[in-house]
């Protein structure tokens, strides 16, 4: 486990560190049922790029359409996770940490999708902005949409690109409040 010293600059503002927020939408209960992925990169303490891709899930049965709005018709011609992995992997290059709001979910989907595709699982540790929000925000609910509302962050909830960008912004706001990487480490 990585530790921070009091003299270290805030992680989100350290020019030597890079973070990538990741968000998945899934088509089912299985960890490898990703049907959309969004990535948002933080460099030098600010958003530096994003990536979004619909994914063809392993089954034509798509659940959770009422949440994310995605259907088999929209996904059937999309590339598979394995097909887009080279782009995702390039986007993750140099990242010290991966970020997610409820990181246990997104880490599980990433690991399951990589394993199902026969790909190596990224080694970066995960930081959880839900965990950081629970530690520091005076809100009855720390769900992504509620935290975004609290901070005034624009959000199209359950759109993977928007959720990833919002997570990155939340991370920067939590760091500004003094929440450390260690306090968000999954």
WOCORLIN-V826569 format. One record per backbone hydrogen bond with DSSP energy under -1.0 kcal/mol. NH is the residue of the N-H (numbers start at 1). CO is the residue of the C=O. If there is no record, write none. Layout:
NH_CO + NH_CO
This chain:
8_5 + 13_10 + 14_11 + 17_14 + 19_42 + 20_97 + 21_40 + 22_99 + 23_38 + 25_36 + 27_33 + 33_30 + 35_25 + 36_25 + 37_53 + 38_23 + 39_51 + 40_21 + 41_49 + 42_19 + 43_46 + 46_43 + 48_41 + 51_39 + 53_37 + 55_35 + 56_79 + 63_27 + 67_64 + 68_64 + 69_65 + 75_71 + 76_72 + 78_75 + 84_80 + 85_81 + 88_84 + 89_85 + 90_86 + 91_87 + 92_88 + 95_92 + 96_18 + 97_18 + 98_125 + 99_20 + 100_127 + 105_102 + 106_102 + 107_103 + 108_104 + 109_105 + 110_106 + 111_107 + 112_108 + 113_109 + 114_110 + 115_111 + 116_112 + 117_113 + 118_115 + 119_114 + 127_98 + 128_184 + 129_100 + 132_128 + 133_129 + 134_130 + 135_131 + 136_132 + 137_133 + 139_137 + 147_143 + 148_144 + 149_145 + 150_146 + 151_147 + 152_148 + 153_148 + 159_156 + 163_159 + 164_160 + 165_161 + 166_162 + 167_163 + 168_164 + 169_165 + 170_166 + 171_167 + 172_168 + 173_169 + 174_170 + 175_171 + 176_172 + 177_173 + 178_175 + 179_174 + 184_181 + 185_181 + 186_126
